[in-house]
Amino acid sequence: MNAVMPDHGTTGVAGGHETTLPRAERILSVENLSVSFDGFKAVDGLSLSVDRNELRVIIGPNGAGKTTLLDMICGKTRPDGGRVLFNGTDLTRLSEHEIVRAGVGRKFQTPSVYEDLTVLENFEISLPRMHGLFQSLTYRRRPESMARIEAMAEQVMLSGQLDRRAGQLSHGQKQWLEIGMLLMQEPKLVLLDEPVAGMSPREREETGDLLRRISAGKSVVVIEHDMDFVKRIAHKVTVLHQGKVLSEGTVAQVQDDPRVIDVYLGH
């Protein structure tokens, strides 16, 4: 474990105004991260930080390194250089399951739920004590587990769907189910890759409300292309281009940045 060294703080955004936040308020610090694939530098000396209870959105053109960044945070891809500090621990030294146990949860773009099981059973499988063969064999449905599942179902707008098979849900509902399954594991940092892709306008609106509720108690990092959705949810926006941070700030600040207009928004 690497201790976090003190510094003079970092710039954050609160209510549209720049504020200086001490490093202790950061939950995630990406420091000079780089990785190459077959000679192509997908991420090139990238540094950024995310604060506690912040909802950060990462945008940028295709190939900017957005998904690769999430892959390195969650251990799916190993960086060539740099480090990822989560609550002071260097995640680049941990395995994927150790990173999950440390409190980092990842949801990929395509929903991954057990379609032949009910919504209730999907939630049950996600309970922390269900991890492992022995825990699965000895699990009994208890009132406290049901209370927790029912509360989660309400949070992700699936209260009336617990007895339905997951395969019968709409695309948006499957996305909500997977977000709920992720939250059942009580992560401190949630990574979401294009969570509203393929959703109806109403589902997008409800998902925006859901993500804002989640960020009241957790840090959330979202990759997204839909700028209307970004405007609805983002506390702060990071724009990536060619594996580096091109711009960072409020939605209004990055939208007015000529570099962002040139490489992303203008196209």
Sequence and secondary structure as in RCSB ss.txt:
>XXXX:A:sequence
MNAVMPDHGTTGVAGGHETTLPRAERILSVENLSVSFDGFKAVDGLSLSVDRNELRVIIGPNGAGKTTLLDMICG
KTRPDGGRVLFNGTDLTRLSEHEIVRAGVGRKFQTPSVYEDLTVLENFEISLPRMHGLFQSLTYRRRPESMARIE
AMAEQVMLSGQLDRRAGQLSHGQKQWLEIGMLLMQEPKLVLLDEPVAGMSPREREETGDLLRRISAGKSVVVIEH
DMDFVKRIAHKVTVLHQGKVLSEGTVAQVQDDPRVIDVYLGH
>XXXX:A:secstr
       S EEEEETTEEEEE GGGEEEEEEEEEEEETTEEEEEEEEEEEETT EEEEE STTSSHHHHHHHHTT
SS  SEEEEEETTEEGGGS HHHHHHHTEEEE SS    TTSBHHHHHHHHSGGG SHHHHHH    HHHHHHHH
HHHHHTT GGGTTSBGGGS HHHHHHHHHHHHHHT  SEEEEESTTTT  HHHHHHHHHHHHHHTTTSEEEEE  
 HHHHHHH SEEEEEETTEEEEEE HHHHHT HHHIIIIIT 
